[in-house]
Amino acid sequence: VVREAGSAILAENDSLAENVQRVALHPLDQFRAFRDMLEKGMSEEEIAAAFFVVPAVVKQRLRLMTVS
């Protein structure tokens, strides 16, 4: 995938998505990545599309935010 220079968020998302395709991230690592993306303003559907997972996976991982 070729992107225009200067988009740090897109570059980070592409990097994370590529790494997920190589070796699956641990669910806690997925949670951290999804949480960061959510805090940057992405929707759950956009996060799911970036990681090639269904939105239910994103919602499940983000439920970890309620764990103390």
HTML snippet that shows the backbone in 3Dmol.js (N, CA, C, O; Angstrom):
<script src="https://3Dmol.org/build/3Dmol-min.js"></script>
<div id="view" style="width:600px;height:400px;position:relative"></div>
<script>
const pdb = `
ATOM      1  N   VAL A   1       0.851  -1.168   0.000  1.00  0.00           N
ATOM      2  CA  VAL A   1       0.000   0.000   0.000  1.00  0.00           C
ATOM      3  C   VAL A   1       0.894   1.227   0.000  1.00  0.00           C
ATOM      4  O   VAL A   1       1.810   1.333   0.816  1.00  0.00           O
ATOM      5  N   VAL A   2       0.633   2.151  -0.910  1.00  0.00           N
ATOM      6  CA  VAL A   2       1.403   3.382  -0.989  1.00  0.00           C
ATOM      7  C   VAL A   2       0.527   4.514  -0.478  1.00  0.00           C
ATOM      8  O   VAL A   2      -0.603   4.697  -0.932  1.00  0.00           O
ATOM      9  N   ARG A   3       1.062   5.267   0.470  1.00  0.00           N
ATOM     10  CA  ARG A   3       0.337   6.391   1.057  1.00  0.00           C
ATOM     11  C   ARG A   3       1.174   7.644   0.891  1.00  0.00           C
ATOM     12  O   ARG A   3       2.390   7.576   0.714  1.00  0.00           O
ATOM     13  N   GLU A   4       0.506   8.796   0.949  1.00  0.00           N
ATOM     14  CA  GLU A   4       1.215  10.062   0.898  1.00  0.00           C
ATOM     15  C   GLU A   4       2.004  10.252   2.190  1.00  0.00           C
ATOM     16  O   GLU A   4       1.569   9.836   3.264  1.00  0.00           O
ATOM     17  N   ALA A   5       3.148  10.874   2.073  1.00  0.00           N
ATOM     18  CA  ALA A   5       3.979  11.151   3.242  1.00  0.00           C
ATOM     19  C   ALA A   5       3.270  12.143   4.151  1.00  0.00           C
ATOM     20  O   ALA A   5       2.461  12.953   3.700  1.00  0.00           O
ATOM     21  N   GLY A   6       3.587  12.065   5.437  1.00  0.00           N
ATOM     22  CA  GLY A   6       3.060  13.039   6.376  1.00  0.00           C
ATOM     23  C   GLY A   6       1.862  12.568   7.179  1.00  0.00           C
ATOM     24  O   GLY A   6       1.365  13.304   8.032  1.00  0.00           O
ATOM     25  N   SER A   7       1.398  11.379   6.929  1.00  0.00           N
ATOM     26  CA  SER A   7       0.259  10.887   7.693  1.00  0.00           C
ATOM     27  C   SER A   7       0.742   9.844   8.693  1.00  0.00           C
ATOM     28  O   SER A   7       0.746   8.647   8.406  1.00  0.00           O
ATOM     29  N   ALA A   8       1.145  10.312   9.861  1.00  0.00           N
ATOM     30  CA  ALA A   8       1.686   9.429  10.889  1.00  0.00           C
ATOM     31  C   ALA A   8       0.642   8.425  11.371  1.00  0.00           C
ATOM     32  O   ALA A   8       0.965   7.267  11.636  1.00  0.00           O
ATOM     33  N   ILE A   9      -0.603   8.869  11.484  1.00  0.00           N
ATOM     34  CA  ILE A   9      -1.667   7.975  11.957  1.00  0.00           C
ATOM     35  C   ILE A   9      -1.879   6.850  10.958  1.00  0.00           C
ATOM     36  O   ILE A   9      -1.967   5.686  11.350  1.00  0.00           O
ATOM     37  N   LEU A  10      -1.964   7.176   9.677  1.00  0.00           N
ATOM     38  CA  LEU A  10      -2.145   6.139   8.669  1.00  0.00           C
ATOM     39  C   LEU A  10      -0.964   5.190   8.644  1.00  0.00           C
ATOM     40  O   LEU A  10      -1.149   3.980   8.514  1.00  0.00           O
ATOM     41  N   ALA A  11       0.242   5.713   8.765  1.00  0.00           N
ATOM     42  CA  ALA A  11       1.434   4.864   8.755  1.00  0.00           C
ATOM     43  C   ALA A  11       1.422   3.906   9.942  1.00  0.00           C
ATOM     44  O   ALA A  11       1.758   2.731   9.799  1.00  0.00           O
ATOM     45  N   GLU A  12       1.037   4.409  11.110  1.00  0.00           N
ATOM     46  CA  GLU A  12       0.970   3.563  12.296  1.00  0.00           C
ATOM     47  C   GLU A  12      -0.095   2.489  12.124  1.00  0.00           C
ATOM     48  O   GLU A  12       0.134   1.326  12.455  1.00  0.00           O
ATOM     49  N   ASN A  13      -1.256   2.872  11.609  1.00  0.00           N
ATOM     50  CA  ASN A  13      -2.332   1.907  11.390  1.00  0.00           C
ATOM     51  C   ASN A  13      -1.912   0.840  10.386  1.00  0.00           C
ATOM     52  O   ASN A  13      -2.179  -0.344  10.590  1.00  0.00           O
ATOM     53  N   ASP A  14      -1.252   1.255   9.296  1.00  0.00           N
ATOM     54  CA  ASP A  14      -0.793   0.299   8.295  1.00  0.00           C
ATOM     55  C   ASP A  14       0.212  -0.669   8.893  1.00  0.00           C
ATOM     56  O   ASP A  14       0.176  -1.866   8.610  1.00  0.00           O
ATOM     57  N   SER A  15       1.100  -0.154   9.710  1.00  0.00           N
ATOM     58  CA  SER A  15       2.110  -0.992  10.346  1.00  0.00           C
ATOM     59  C   SER A  15       1.463  -2.021  11.270  1.00  0.00           C
ATOM     60  O   SER A  15       1.816  -3.200  11.238  1.00  0.00           O
ATOM     61  N   LEU A  16       0.524  -1.575  12.085  1.00  0.00           N
ATOM     62  CA  LEU A  16      -0.164  -2.489  12.989  1.00  0.00           C
ATOM     63  C   LEU A  16      -0.937  -3.554  12.215  1.00  0.00           C
ATOM     64  O   LEU A  16      -0.896  -4.734  12.563  1.00  0.00           O
ATOM     65  N   ALA A  17      -1.634  -3.136  11.177  1.00  0.00           N
ATOM     66  CA  ALA A  17      -2.418  -4.083  10.387  1.00  0.00           C
ATOM     67  C   ALA A  17      -1.507  -5.108   9.709  1.00  0.00           C
ATOM     68  O   ALA A  17      -1.838  -6.292   9.644  1.00  0.00           O
ATOM     69  N   GLU A  18      -0.378  -4.655   9.212  1.00  0.00           N
ATOM     70  CA  GLU A  18       0.561  -5.574   8.563  1.00  0.00           C
ATOM     71  C   GLU A  18       1.089  -6.593   9.561  1.00  0.00           C
ATOM     72  O   GLU A  18       1.185  -7.779   9.248  1.00  0.00           O
ATOM     73  N   ASN A  19       1.431  -6.136  10.758  1.00  0.00           N
ATOM     74  CA  ASN A  19       1.948  -7.045  11.769  1.00  0.00           C
ATOM     75  C   ASN A  19       0.898  -8.045  12.217  1.00  0.00           C
ATOM     76  O   ASN A  19       1.228  -9.192  12.519  1.00  0.00           O
ATOM     77  N   VAL A  20      -0.350  -7.635  12.265  1.00  0.00           N
ATOM     78  CA  VAL A  20      -1.428  -8.544  12.642  1.00  0.00           C
ATOM     79  C   VAL A  20      -1.536  -9.679  11.622  1.00  0.00           C
ATOM     80  O   VAL A  20      -1.791 -10.827  11.988  1.00  0.00           O
ATOM     81  N   GLN A  21      -1.342  -9.355  10.350  1.00  0.00           N
ATOM     82  CA  GLN A  21      -1.461 -10.364   9.304  1.00  0.00           C
ATOM     83  C   GLN A  21      -0.307 -11.358   9.355  1.00  0.00           C
ATOM     84  O   GLN A  21      -0.475 -12.509   8.953  1.00  0.00           O
ATOM     85  N   ARG A  22       0.847 -10.945   9.833  1.00  0.00           N
ATOM     86  CA  ARG A  22       1.998 -11.842   9.926  1.00  0.00           C
ATOM     87  C   ARG A  22       1.823 -12.814  11.083  1.00  0.00           C
ATOM     88  O   ARG A  22       1.828 -14.030  10.895  1.00  0.00           O
ATOM     89  N   VAL A  23       1.670 -12.269  12.269  1.00  0.00           N
ATOM     90  CA  VAL A  23       1.481 -13.061  13.479  1.00  0.00           C
ATOM     91  C   VAL A  23       0.380 -12.376  14.271  1.00  0.00           C
ATOM     92  O   VAL A  23       0.438 -11.172  14.522  1.00  0.00           O
ATOM     93  N   ALA A  24      -0.600 -13.135  14.654  1.00  0.00           N
ATOM     94  CA  ALA A  24      -1.729 -12.550  15.385  1.00  0.00           C
ATOM     95  C   ALA A  24      -1.261 -11.905  16.682  1.00  0.00           C
ATOM     96  O   ALA A  24      -0.471 -12.482  17.429  1.00  0.00           O
ATOM     97  N   LEU A  25      -1.761 -10.696  16.939  1.00  0.00           N
ATOM     98  CA  LEU A  25      -1.444 -10.008  18.178  1.00  0.00           C
ATOM     99  C   LEU A  25      -2.158 -10.687  19.340  1.00  0.00           C
ATOM    100  O   LEU A  25      -3.243 -11.247  19.182  1.00  0.00           O
ATOM    101  N   HIS A  26      -1.541 -10.628  20.483  1.00  0.00           N
ATOM    102  CA  HIS A  26      -2.176 -11.091  21.708  1.00  0.00           C
ATOM    103  C   HIS A  26      -3.399 -10.192  21.942  1.00  0.00           C
ATOM    104  O   HIS A  26      -3.348  -9.004  21.622  1.00  0.00           O
ATOM    105  N   PRO A  27      -4.486 -10.727  22.486  1.00  0.00           N
ATOM    106  CA  PRO A  27      -5.681  -9.906  22.709  1.00  0.00           C
ATOM    107  C   PRO A  27      -5.414  -8.615  23.486  1.00  0.00           C
ATOM    108  O   PRO A  27      -6.060  -7.600  23.226  1.00  0.00           O
ATOM    109  N   LEU A  28      -4.479  -8.637  24.430  1.00  0.00           N
ATOM    110  CA  LEU A  28      -4.164  -7.419  25.176  1.00  0.00           C
ATOM    111  C   LEU A  28      -3.483  -6.395  24.270  1.00  0.00           C
ATOM    112  O   LEU A  28      -3.744  -5.198  24.382  1.00  0.00           O
ATOM    113  N   ASP A  29      -2.619  -6.858  23.380  1.00  0.00           N
ATOM    114  CA  ASP A  29      -1.983  -5.949  22.424  1.00  0.00           C
ATOM    115  C   ASP A  29      -3.009  -5.386  21.444  1.00  0.00           C
ATOM    116  O   ASP A  29      -2.942  -4.218  21.061  1.00  0.00           O
ATOM    117  N   GLN A  30      -3.959  -6.229  21.044  1.00  0.00           N
ATOM    118  CA  GLN A  30      -5.041  -5.746  20.180  1.00  0.00           C
ATOM    119  C   GLN A  30      -5.827  -4.665  20.908  1.00  0.00           C
ATOM    120  O   GLN A  30      -6.129  -3.621  20.332  1.00  0.00           O
ATOM    121  N   PHE A  31      -6.157  -4.910  22.170  1.00  0.00           N
ATOM    122  CA  PHE A  31      -6.899  -3.932  22.957  1.00  0.00           C
ATOM    123  C   PHE A  31      -6.180  -2.601  22.975  1.00  0.00           C
ATOM    124  O   PHE A  31      -6.790  -1.559  22.738  1.00  0.00           O
ATOM    125  N   ARG A  32      -4.876  -2.627  23.257  1.00  0.00           N
ATOM    126  CA  ARG A  32      -4.108  -1.380  23.336  1.00  0.00           C
ATOM    127  C   ARG A  32      -4.118  -0.638  22.001  1.00  0.00           C
ATOM    128  O   ARG A  32      -4.283   0.581  21.961  1.00  0.00           O
ATOM    129  N   ALA A  33      -3.942  -1.376  20.922  1.00  0.00           N
ATOM    130  CA  ALA A  33      -3.938  -0.746  19.598  1.00  0.00           C
ATOM    131  C   ALA A  33      -5.321  -0.185  19.272  1.00  0.00           C
ATOM    132  O   ALA A  33      -5.438   0.945  18.799  1.00  0.00           O
ATOM    133  N   PHE A  34      -6.364  -0.970  19.525  1.00  0.00           N
ATOM    134  CA  PHE A  34      -7.729  -0.526  19.242  1.00  0.00           C
ATOM    135  C   PHE A  34      -8.086   0.691  20.088  1.00  0.00           C
ATOM    136  O   PHE A  34      -8.706   1.633  19.594  1.00  0.00           O
ATOM    137  N   ARG A  35      -7.698   0.673  21.362  1.00  0.00           N
ATOM    138  CA  ARG A  35      -7.988   1.796  22.263  1.00  0.00           C
ATOM    139  C   ARG A  35      -7.313   3.077  21.764  1.00  0.00           C
ATOM    140  O   ARG A  35      -7.917   4.149  21.743  1.00  0.00           O
ATOM    141  N   ASP A  36      -6.043   2.935  21.363  1.00  0.00           N
ATOM    142  CA  ASP A  36      -5.321   4.104  20.850  1.00  0.00           C
ATOM    143  C   ASP A  36      -5.997   4.665  19.611  1.00  0.00           C
ATOM    144  O   ASP A  36      -6.113   5.881  19.462  1.00  0.00           O
ATOM    145  N   MET A  37      -6.438   3.800  18.733  1.00  0.00           N
ATOM    146  CA  MET A  37      -7.097   4.242  17.507  1.00  0.00           C
ATOM    147  C   MET A  37      -8.439   4.893  17.825  1.00  0.00           C
ATOM    148  O   MET A  37      -8.811   5.892  17.210  1.00  0.00           O
ATOM    149  N   LEU A  38      -9.157   4.331  18.775  1.00  0.00           N
ATOM    150  CA  LEU A  38     -10.438   4.888  19.194  1.00  0.00           C
ATOM    151  C   LEU A  38     -10.227   6.285  19.783  1.00  0.00           C
ATOM    152  O   LEU A  38     -11.001   7.202  19.506  1.00  0.00           O
ATOM    153  N   GLU A  39      -9.181   6.443  20.595  1.00  0.00           N
ATOM    154  CA  GLU A  39      -8.883   7.741  21.201  1.00  0.00           C
ATOM    155  C   GLU A  39      -8.464   8.772  20.161  1.00  0.00           C
ATOM    156  O   GLU A  39      -8.591   9.974  20.395  1.00  0.00           O
ATOM    157  N   LYS A  40      -7.965   8.315  19.014  1.00  0.00           N
ATOM    158  CA  LYS A  40      -7.576   9.221  17.940  1.00  0.00           C
ATOM    159  C   LYS A  40      -8.757   9.578  17.045  1.00  0.00           C
ATOM    160  O   LYS A  40      -8.606  10.302  16.061  1.00  0.00           O
ATOM    161  N   GLY A  41      -9.945   9.057  17.399  1.00  0.00           N
ATOM    162  CA  GLY A  41     -11.148   9.452  16.683  1.00  0.00           C
ATOM    163  C   GLY A  41     -11.682   8.462  15.676  1.00  0.00           C
ATOM    164  O   GLY A  41     -12.652   8.764  14.980  1.00  0.00           O
ATOM    165  N   MET A  42     -11.080   7.284  15.572  1.00  0.00           N
ATOM    166  CA  MET A  42     -11.590   6.287  14.624  1.00  0.00           C
ATOM    167  C   MET A  42     -12.788   5.571  15.224  1.00  0.00           C
ATOM    168  O   MET A  42     -12.864   5.376  16.437  1.00  0.00           O
ATOM    169  N   SER A  43     -13.721   5.183  14.369  1.00  0.00           N
ATOM    170  CA  SER A  43     -14.884   4.424  14.833  1.00  0.00           C
ATOM    171  C   SER A  43     -14.503   2.945  14.952  1.00  0.00           C
ATOM    172  O   SER A  43     -13.479   2.509  14.426  1.00  0.00           O
ATOM    173  N   GLU A  44     -15.339   2.193  15.644  1.00  0.00           N
ATOM    174  CA  GLU A  44     -15.092   0.752  15.772  1.00  0.00           C
ATOM    175  C   GLU A  44     -15.095   0.074  14.413  1.00  0.00           C
ATOM    176  O   GLU A  44     -14.331  -0.862  14.179  1.00  0.00           O
ATOM    177  N   GLU A  45     -15.949   0.542  13.521  1.00  0.00           N
ATOM    178  CA  GLU A  45     -16.016  -0.039  12.174  1.00  0.00           C
ATOM    179  C   GLU A  45     -14.744   0.259  11.382  1.00  0.00           C
ATOM    180  O   GLU A  45     -14.252  -0.597  10.647  1.00  0.00           O
ATOM    181  N   GLU A  46     -14.214   1.469  11.533  1.00  0.00           N
ATOM    182  CA  GLU A  46     -12.964   1.834  10.850  1.00  0.00           C
ATOM    183  C   GLU A  46     -11.789   1.022  11.389  1.00  0.00           C
ATOM    184  O   GLU A  46     -10.923   0.590  10.628  1.00  0.00           O
ATOM    185  N   ILE A  47     -11.766   0.822  12.693  1.00  0.00           N
ATOM    186  CA  ILE A  47     -10.707   0.016  13.302  1.00  0.00           C
ATOM    187  C   ILE A  47     -10.787  -1.415  12.793  1.00  0.00           C
ATOM    188  O   ILE A  47      -9.769  -2.014  12.446  1.00  0.00           O
ATOM    189  N   ALA A  48     -11.997  -1.960  12.747  1.00  0.00           N
ATOM    190  CA  ALA A  48     -12.186  -3.329  12.259  1.00  0.00           C
ATOM    191  C   ALA A  48     -11.704  -3.462  10.821  1.00  0.00           C
ATOM    192  O   ALA A  48     -11.045  -4.442  10.473  1.00  0.00           O
ATOM    193  N   ALA A  49     -12.026  -2.496   9.997  1.00  0.00           N
ATOM    194  CA  ALA A  49     -11.602  -2.536   8.597  1.00  0.00           C
ATOM    195  C   ALA A  49     -10.081  -2.456   8.486  1.00  0.00           C
ATOM    196  O   ALA A  49      -9.487  -3.122   7.639  1.00  0.00           O
ATOM    197  N   ALA A  50      -9.454  -1.655   9.327  1.00  0.00           N
ATOM    198  CA  ALA A  50      -7.996  -1.511   9.288  1.00  0.00           C
ATOM    199  C   ALA A  50      -7.286  -2.801   9.669  1.00  0.00           C
ATOM    200  O   ALA A  50      -6.184  -3.072   9.192  1.00  0.00           O
ATOM    201  N   PHE A  51      -7.920  -3.603  10.533  1.00  0.00           N
ATOM    202  CA  PHE A  51      -7.306  -4.845  11.003  1.00  0.00           C
ATOM    203  C   PHE A  51      -7.884  -6.092  10.345  1.00  0.00           C
ATOM    204  O   PHE A  51      -7.514  -7.214  10.690  1.00  0.00           O
ATOM    205  N   PHE A  52      -8.793  -5.889   9.398  1.00  0.00           N
ATOM    206  CA  PHE A  52      -9.414  -7.014   8.688  1.00  0.00           C
ATOM    207  C   PHE A  52     -10.094  -7.986   9.643  1.00  0.00           C
ATOM    208  O   PHE A  52      -9.987  -9.204   9.497  1.00  0.00           O
ATOM    209  N   VAL A  53     -10.797  -7.418  10.626  1.00  0.00           N
ATOM    210  CA  VAL A  53     -11.598  -8.215  11.548  1.00  0.00           C
ATOM    211  C   VAL A  53     -13.021  -7.673  11.530  1.00  0.00           C
ATOM    212  O   VAL A  53     -13.271  -6.582  11.017  1.00  0.00           O
ATOM    213  N   VAL A  54     -13.933  -8.423  12.079  1.00  0.00           N
ATOM    214  CA  VAL A  54     -15.317  -7.956  12.154  1.00  0.00           C
ATOM    215  C   VAL A  54     -15.438  -6.982  13.333  1.00  0.00           C
ATOM    216  O   VAL A  54     -14.685  -7.086  14.301  1.00  0.00           O
ATOM    217  N   PRO A  55     -16.385  -6.036  13.254  1.00  0.00           N
ATOM    218  CA  PRO A  55     -16.548  -5.070  14.353  1.00  0.00           C
ATOM    219  C   PRO A  55     -16.777  -5.719  15.720  1.00  0.00           C
ATOM    220  O   PRO A  55     -16.436  -5.128  16.745  1.00  0.00           O
ATOM    221  N   ALA A  56     -17.345  -6.913  15.747  1.00  0.00           N
ATOM    222  CA  ALA A  56     -17.577  -7.597  17.024  1.00  0.00           C
ATOM    223  C   ALA A  56     -16.261  -7.879  17.759  1.00  0.00           C
ATOM    224  O   ALA A  56     -16.221  -7.839  18.988  1.00  0.00           O
ATOM    225  N   VAL A  57     -15.194  -8.160  17.020  1.00  0.00           N
ATOM    226  CA  VAL A  57     -13.884  -8.395  17.640  1.00  0.00           C
ATOM    227  C   VAL A  57     -13.389  -7.112  18.301  1.00  0.00           C
ATOM    228  O   VAL A  57     -12.865  -7.142  19.414  1.00  0.00           O
ATOM    229  N   VAL A  58     -13.556  -5.998  17.618  1.00  0.00           N
ATOM    230  CA  VAL A  58     -13.131  -4.711  18.171  1.00  0.00           C
ATOM    231  C   VAL A  58     -13.929  -4.413  19.433  1.00  0.00           C
ATOM    232  O   VAL A  58     -13.352  -4.020  20.447  1.00  0.00           O
ATOM    233  N   LYS A  59     -15.243  -4.594  19.388  1.00  0.00           N
ATOM    234  CA  LYS A  59     -16.086  -4.330  20.558  1.00  0.00           C
ATOM    235  C   LYS A  59     -15.681  -5.221  21.723  1.00  0.00           C
ATOM    236  O   LYS A  59     -15.637  -4.772  22.869  1.00  0.00           O
ATOM    237  N   GLN A  60     -15.386  -6.483  21.429  1.00  0.00           N
ATOM    238  CA  GLN A  60     -14.990  -7.426  22.479  1.00  0.00           C
ATOM    239  C   GLN A  60     -13.685  -6.986  23.138  1.00  0.00           C
ATOM    240  O   GLN A  60     -13.573  -6.997  24.364  1.00  0.00           O
ATOM    241  N   ARG A  61     -12.704  -6.601  22.331  1.00  0.00           N
ATOM    242  CA  ARG A  61     -11.415  -6.174  22.891  1.00  0.00           C
ATOM    243  C   ARG A  61     -11.571  -4.876  23.684  1.00  0.00           C
ATOM    244  O   ARG A  61     -10.947  -4.710  24.732  1.00  0.00           O
ATOM    245  N   LEU A  62     -12.396  -3.961  23.190  1.00  0.00           N
ATOM    246  CA  LEU A  62     -12.565  -2.682  23.866  1.00  0.00           C
ATOM    247  C   LEU A  62     -13.325  -2.822  25.188  1.00  0.00           C
ATOM    248  O   LEU A  62     -13.278  -1.923  26.027  1.00  0.00           O
ATOM    249  N   ARG A  63     -14.015  -3.928  25.373  1.00  0.00           N
ATOM    250  CA  ARG A  63     -14.680  -4.170  26.663  1.00  0.00           C
ATOM    251  C   ARG A  63     -13.667  -4.290  27.789  1.00  0.00           C
ATOM    252  O   ARG A  63     -14.015  -4.153  28.961  1.00  0.00           O
ATOM    253  N   LEU A  64     -12.403  -4.550  27.430  1.00  0.00           N
ATOM    254  CA  LEU A  64     -11.364  -4.639  28.448  1.00  0.00           C
ATOM    255  C   LEU A  64     -11.155  -3.303  29.172  1.00  0.00           C
ATOM    256  O   LEU A  64     -10.559  -3.268  30.248  1.00  0.00           O
ATOM    257  N   MET A  65     -11.644  -2.206  28.584  1.00  0.00           N
ATOM    258  CA  MET A  65     -11.518  -0.900  29.248  1.00  0.00           C
ATOM    259  C   MET A  65     -12.314  -0.866  30.539  1.00  0.00           C
ATOM    260  O   MET A  65     -12.019  -0.060  31.420  1.00  0.00           O
ATOM    261  N   THR A  66     -13.318  -1.725  30.671  1.00  0.00           N
ATOM    262  CA  THR A  66     -14.146  -1.718  31.873  1.00  0.00           C
ATOM    263  C   THR A  66     -13.558  -2.581  32.976  1.00  0.00           C
ATOM    264  O   THR A  66     -14.071  -2.595  34.095  1.00  0.00           O
ATOM    265  N   VAL A  67     -12.482  -3.304  32.668  1.00  0.00           N
ATOM    266  CA  VAL A  67     -11.840  -4.161  33.670  1.00  0.00           C
ATOM    267  C   VAL A  67     -10.907  -3.304  34.513  1.00  0.00           C
ATOM    268  O   VAL A  67     -10.125  -2.514  33.984  1.00  0.00           O
ATOM    269  N   SER A  68     -10.996  -3.465  35.809  1.00  0.00           N
ATOM    270  CA  SER A  68     -10.130  -2.650  36.695  1.00  0.00           C
ATOM    271  C   SER A  68      -8.754  -3.247  36.803  1.00  0.00           C
ATOM    272  O   SER A  68      -7.897  -2.703  37.499  1.00  0.00           O
TER     273      SER A  68
END
`;
const viewer = $3Dmol.createViewer("view");
viewer.addModel(pdb, "pdb");
viewer.setStyle({}, {cartoon: {color: "spectrum"}});
viewer.zoomTo();
viewer.render();
</script>
